[in-house]
Amino acid sequence: MKKIMEKFLAGMIVICLFSLFSFGSVQGGEPYKIGMILSLTGSTSPLGQAEKNGAEIAADRMNKKGGINGHPIELVIYDDGTDPSKAVMNAKRLIEIDKVSAIIGPSDSSCVQSILPYTEKAEFPVVYLAGSGAFVKPVRKYVFKVPGGHDHGVIRLIENYLIPRGIKKVALLYINYAYGKDGRKEVLTYAPKFGIEVIFDESFERNVPDLTPQLTKIKNSAAQALICWATYPEPATIAKNAKQIGLTIPLLIAAGALNERFLKLAKDEAEGAILPSHKLAVADQLPDNHPDKKFLLDFVDEYQKRFKTEHNIFSGYGYDGVMLVSLAMEKVGPDSKKIAKAIEEIKGYRGISGAYNLSPEDHQGMKAEDSSPYVVQVIGGKFKIIAGIGWK
């Protein structure tokens, strides 16, 4: 119990110090509190830590400009440890004790799923950072999504990689929780529409140490490509196991693996992997006349100098989550019920992750060409654009 209390107090000290730092030159109004539930530890910690870093940059930038109508942004951040039960505890604490105005997160789809019964009953806005689109389809009044949909990534891989190469039969491996199940649904929905047959379809559990049995079945099948829908660390395991058994068909992976951690885990075995990508992951490869290039490169530069680590797409999700809530609060203040309505009225916000145009009918608000415009391949240990919208 003593150790638990020490960890809790240490976490609160970090949060308080960040809050003081973030206020910068903002003076006058009472702070507007925004809660965050992130996977700072546990299996999806590489995602949550990047999201926290991106959120801090957004809050600092806003506070340096005077905050929200003179009110500094205070981020109250809790770690759910990639544990759905902890995510629920965090949500209750943020709403009932910390009195935040909105929640950004969680990072993990299963954690999002766990908090929604509570937050929806409380009529409280949640702007989540996980990949699954199941929580905004159909639309829920108080639930919004920052990342682009899995359907966007699936469409990009099909249109810009599979079809040009005449691939008609694919195998599918997906992680057995919300993220993977949602991706599977989109693959099974869109593949037939483009004349592609899914001839192998199996799930796997989190942190599985070996996928050789499934990959051996795929090797002995007529599959011309393998689609893996998971985030971390399983795609690296699949890449390694595939090379070990001599499986040479193209490996297509969900954007959840679009980070340095995948490259470090998979090492040389990552070479040749194919992923859908949005602009942040390849900002330095964009043409000089791209309207978002300077904005993205400025973010990358600030991120790497401040945190001494590589950015990734998840850092953009944290940034955009804070900005979407901030834009709503500029209109309606800290009233949580009004914030939900104001978020769904946001139009024309060009963020790190894409362009957002929300509505009462669309609580994600991004088109496929914004969230996943490119297809990238691991070449020489780096993600390189090989195809996509407007790319030659």
C-alpha positions in Angstrom: 0.0 0.0 0.0 2.9 2.3 0.9 4.4 1.8 -2.6 1.1 2.4 -4.3 0.6 5.7 -2.4 4.2 6.8 -3.2 3.6 6.2 -6.9 0.3 8.0 -6.8 1.8 11.0 -5.0 4.7 11.1 -7.5 2.2 11.0 -10.4 0.2 13.9 -8.9 3.4 15.9 -8.4 4.3 15.5 -12.1 0.8 16.6 -13.0 0.9 19.7 -10.8 4.3 20.7 -12.0 3.2 20.4 -15.6 0.1 22.5 -14.8 2.2 25.3 -13.4 4.6 25.2 -16.3 1.9 25.2 -18.8 0.2 28.3 -17.5 3.2 30.3 -18.9 2.4 33.9 -19.3 -1.4 33.4 -18.9 -2.9 35.4 -16.1 -6.3 36.4 -14.9 -9.0 33.7 -15.3 -9.4 30.5 -13.4 -7.8 27.5 -15.2 -9.9 25.4 -17.6 -9.3 21.8 -16.6 -9.0 19.1 -19.3 -8.7 15.5 -18.2 -6.6 12.9 -20.0 -6.6 9.1 -19.6 -3.6 7.6 -21.3 -1.7 4.3 -21.4 1.6 5.6 -20.0 2.5 2.1 -18.8 1.3 -1.3 -20.0 1.2 -2.8 -23.5 0.3 0.4 -25.3 2.6 2.7 -23.4 4.5 3.8 -26.5 1.2 5.3 -27.8 0.2 6.9 -24.6 3.5 8.6 -23.9 3.6 10.1 -27.3 0.0 11.3 -26.9 0.9 12.9 -23.6 3.9 14.7 -25.2 1.8 16.0 -28.1 -0.9 17.2 -25.7 1.6 19.1 -23.6 2.9 20.9 -26.7 -0.7 21.9 -27.7 -1.5 23.2 -24.1 1.8 25.1 -23.9 1.2 26.8 -27.3 -2.3 27.8 -26.3 -1.2 29.1 -22.9 1.6 31.2 -24.5 -1.0 32.9 -26.6 -3.2 33.7 -23.6 -5.0 30.4 -23.0 -8.7 30.1 -23.7 -10.2 33.5 -23.5 -7.7 34.4 -20.8 -8.1 31.1 -18.9 -5.0 28.9 -18.8 -5.4 25.2 -19.8 -4.6 22.8 -17.0 -4.1 19.2 -18.1 -5.0 16.6 -15.5 -3.4 13.4 -16.7 -3.8 9.8 -15.3 -2.2 6.6 -16.4 -4.6 3.6 -16.9 -1.8 1.1 -17.4 -3.6 -0.2 -20.5 -6.1 -1.6 -17.9 -9.8 -1.1 -18.6 -10.7 -1.2 -14.9 -8.1 1.5 -14.1 -9.5 3.6 -17.0 -12.9 3.6 -15.3 -11.4 4.6 -12.0 -9.6 7.4 -13.7 -12.7 8.6 -15.5 -14.7 8.8 -12.2 -11.9 10.7 -10.5 -11.5 13.2 -13.3 -15.3 13.9 -13.4 -16.2 13.7 -9.7 -13.1 14.9 -7.9 -11.0 16.9 -10.3 -14.0 18.5 -11.9 -12.5 18.6 -15.4 -14.6 19.8 -18.4 -13.8 17.1 -20.9 -11.8 13.9 -21.1 -9.2 13.2 -23.9 -8.4 9.5 -24.3 -8.0 6.7 -23.5 -5.2 5.5 -25.8 -6.4 1.9 -26.0 -9.7 0.8 -27.6 -10.6 -1.6 -24.8 -10.1 1.2 -22.2 -12.4 3.5 -24.3 -15.0 0.8 -24.3 -14.8 0.4 -20.5 -15.4 4.1 -19.6 -18.2 4.9 -22.0 -21.1 3.4 -19.9 -20.1 5.7 -17.1 -19.3 8.8 -19.1 -22.4 8.6 -21.3 -24.6 8.2 -18.2 -22.9 11.3 -16.8 -23.5 13.1 -20.2 -19.8 13.9 -20.3 -17.7 14.6 -23.5 -15.0 12.1 -24.3 -12.6 12.8 -27.2 -10.8 9.4 -27.5 -7.4 8.7 -29.1 -7.8 4.9 -29.8 -8.1 3.5 -33.3 -11.4 1.7 -33.2 -14.3 3.5 -34.9 -17.0 1.4 -33.3 -17.7 4.0 -30.6 -18.7 6.7 -33.0 -20.6 4.4 -35.5 -23.4 5.0 -34.8 -22.9 8.4 -33.4 -23.0 8.9 -29.6 -23.9 12.3 -28.4 -20.9 12.8 -26.1 -18.3 10.6 -27.8 -15.7 11.9 -30.4 -12.7 10.3 -32.1 -9.4 11.9 -33.1 -7.7 9.3 -35.3 -8.9 8.5 -38.8 -11.0 5.4 -39.3 -9.7 1.9 -39.9 -11.8 2.0 -43.1 -9.5 4.9 -44.3 -6.4 2.8 -43.9 -7.9 -0.3 -45.5 -9.1 1.6 -48.5 -5.7 3.2 -49.0 -3.9 -0.2 -48.9 -6.4 -1.7 -51.3 -6.5 1.1 -53.8 -2.9 2.1 -53.8 -1.1 -1.2 -53.1 -3.1 -4.4 -53.6 -5.1 -3.4 -56.8 -2.1 -2.0 -58.7 -0.2 -5.3 -58.1 -3.1 -7.5 -59.1 -3.4 -9.1 -55.7 -6.7 -11.0 -55.4 -6.3 -13.3 -52.4 -5.2 -12.1 -48.9 -4.8 -13.6 -45.5 -5.9 -11.6 -42.4 -4.4 -11.8 -38.8 -5.9 -9.4 -36.2 -5.6 -8.9 -32.5 -8.5 -10.1 -30.5 -9.8 -6.9 -29.0 -11.6 -3.8 -30.2 -8.8 -2.4 -32.3 -8.3 -5.6 -34.3 -11.9 -6.5 -34.5 -12.8 -3.1 -35.9 -10.0 -3.4 -38.5 -11.2 -6.9 -39.4 -14.7 -5.6 -40.0 -13.4 -3.0 -42.4 -11.2 -5.5 -44.3 -14.1 -7.9 -44.6 -16.3 -5.0 -45.7 -14.1 -3.4 -48.4 -12.0 -6.3 -49.8 -15.0 -7.9 -51.6 -16.1 -4.5 -53.0 -12.7 -4.4 -54.8 -12.8 -8.0 -55.9 -10.4 -9.2 -53.2 -11.0 -12.5 -51.4 -10.0 -13.0 -47.7 -9.0 -16.7 -47.7 -7.6 -16.9 -44.2 -9.1 -15.1 -41.2 -7.8 -15.6 -37.6 -7.3 -13.7 -34.4 -4.5 -13.7 -31.9 -4.2 -12.6 -28.3 -2.2 -9.6 -26.9 1.5 -10.2 -26.3 1.5 -13.5 -28.0 5.2 -14.6 -28.2 5.0 -16.7 -31.4 2.7 -16.7 -34.4 4.5 -19.4 -36.4 1.6 -21.8 -36.6 -0.8 -19.3 -38.2 1.9 -18.0 -40.5 2.8 -21.6 -41.6 -0.9 -22.1 -42.6 -0.8 -18.9 -44.6 2.5 -19.9 -46.3 0.8 -23.1 -47.4 -2.3 -21.3 -48.7 -2.9 -19.4 -51.9 -2.7 -16.0 -50.2 -0.8 -13.3 -52.2 -0.5 -10.9 -49.3 -0.9 -10.9 -45.5 -2.8 -8.1 -43.7 -2.0 -7.7 -40.0 -4.3 -5.5 -37.9 -2.7 -4.7 -34.6 -0.7 -1.9 -32.9 2.2 -3.0 -30.6 4.2 -5.3 -30.2 2.5 -8.1 -32.2 3.3 -6.7 -35.7 7.0 -7.0 -34.9 6.4 -10.6 -33.8 4.7 -11.4 -37.1 7.4 -9.7 -39.2 10.1 -11.8 -37.4 8.2 -15.1 -37.6 7.4 -14.6 -41.2 11.1 -14.1 -42.1 12.0 -17.2 -40.0 9.7 -19.5 -41.9 10.5 -18.0 -45.3 7.0 -16.4 -45.9 7.8 -13.9 -48.7 4.3 -12.5 -49.6 3.9 -8.7 -48.8 3.1 -7.9 -45.2 0.6 -5.1 -44.8 0.2 -3.7 -41.3 -2.3 -1.2 -39.7 -1.1 2.3 -39.0 -0.8 1.4 -35.3 2.7 0.1 -36.0 3.7 3.4 -37.7 6.3 4.2 -35.0 10.0 3.8 -34.2 9.2 1.2 -31.6 8.0 -1.2 -34.3 11.2 -0.6 -36.3 13.4 -1.2 -33.2 11.5 -4.4 -32.2 11.3 -5.9 -35.7 14.8 -4.7 -36.7 15.8 -6.0 -40.2 12.7 -8.2 -40.3 10.6 -5.0 -40.7 12.2 -4.3 -44.0 9.6 -4.3 -46.8 6.5 -3.9 -44.5 3.7 -1.8 -46.0 1.5 0.6 -43.9 -1.1 3.3 -44.5 0.2 6.7 -43.3 -0.9 10.2 -42.6 1.2 13.3 -43.2 3.0 13.6 -39.8 4.9 10.3 -40.2 6.4 11.5 -43.5 6.5 15.3 -43.0 10.0 15.6 -44.3 9.1 13.8 -47.5 6.2 16.1 -48.4 6.8 18.5 -51.4 7.8 22.0 -50.4 4.5 23.5 -51.6 2.4 21.2 -49.4 0.1 23.5 -47.3 0.9 21.6 -44.1 4.6 20.9 -44.4 5.9 23.9 -42.4 3.3 23.4 -39.6 4.2 19.7 -39.4 7.9 20.2 -39.5 7.7 22.9 -36.7 5.8 20.4 -34.6 8.4 17.7 -35.3 11.3 20.0 -34.4 9.7 21.2 -31.2 8.8 17.6 -30.2 12.2 16.2 -30.7 14.1 19.0 -29.1 11.8 19.0 -26.0 11.4 15.3 -25.5 14.7 14.0 -26.9 12.9 11.3 -28.8 11.3 10.6 -32.2 7.8 11.8 -32.8 5.1 9.5 -34.2 1.5 9.7 -35.3 0.2 9.3 -31.8 1.9 12.5 -30.7 -0.3 14.2 -33.3 -3.4 12.6 -31.8 -2.7 14.1 -28.3 -2.1 17.5 -29.9 -5.3 17.4 -31.9 -7.3 16.2 -29.0 -6.4 19.2 -26.9 -7.0 21.6 -29.8 -10.4 20.2 -30.6 -11.5 20.6 -26.9 -9.9 24.1 -26.8 -11.7 25.2 -29.9 -15.0 24.2 -28.4 -14.2 25.9 -25.0 -13.4 29.1 -26.8 -17.0 29.2 -27.8 -18.8 27.9 -24.8 -16.4 28.0 -21.8 -16.0 25.0 -19.4 -19.6 23.7 -19.4 -19.2 20.0 -20.3 -22.6 19.6 -22.0 -22.1 22.7 -24.1 -18.6 21.5 -25.1 -20.0 18.3 -26.6 -22.3 20.4 -28.8 -19.5 22.8 -29.8 -17.1 20.0 -30.8 -19.6 18.6 -33.3 -19.8 22.1 -34.9 -16.1 22.4 -35.5 -15.3 23.0 -39.2 -12.1 23.6 -41.0 -9.6 22.7 -38.3 -6.4 21.6 -40.0 -4.6 19.6 -37.4 -1.5 17.4 -37.2 -3.5 14.3 -38.1 -5.6 15.8 -40.8 -8.5 18.2 -41.6 -11.5 18.0 -39.3 -15.1 18.8 -40.2 -17.4 17.4 -37.6 -21.2 17.4 -37.5 -24.1 15.9 -35.5 -23.9 13.0 -38.0 -20.1 12.6 -37.9 -18.2 12.6 -34.7 -14.8 11.7 -36.3 -14.9 14.3 -39.0 -12.1 13.3 -41.3 -12.0 12.0 -44.8 -9.8 9.1 -46.0 -7.7 11.5 -48.1 -6.8 13.5 -44.9 -6.3 10.7 -42.4 -4.5 8.2 -44.6 -3.3 9.9 -47.8 -0.2 7.7 -48.3 1.1 4.2 -48.4 4.6 3.8 -46.9 7.1 1.0 -47.0 9.9 0.2 -44.6 13.0 0.8 -46.8 16.5 1.0 -45.2 14.9 1.0 -41.7 12.7 4.1 -42.5 9.1 4.7 -43.5 9.2 5.9 -47.1 6.2 7.0 -49.2 5.6 4.7 -52.2 2.1 5.6 -53.2 -1.0 7.5 -52.3 -3.2 10.4 -53.2 -1.4 13.0 -55.3 1.9 11.1 -54.9 4.1 10.1 -57.8 
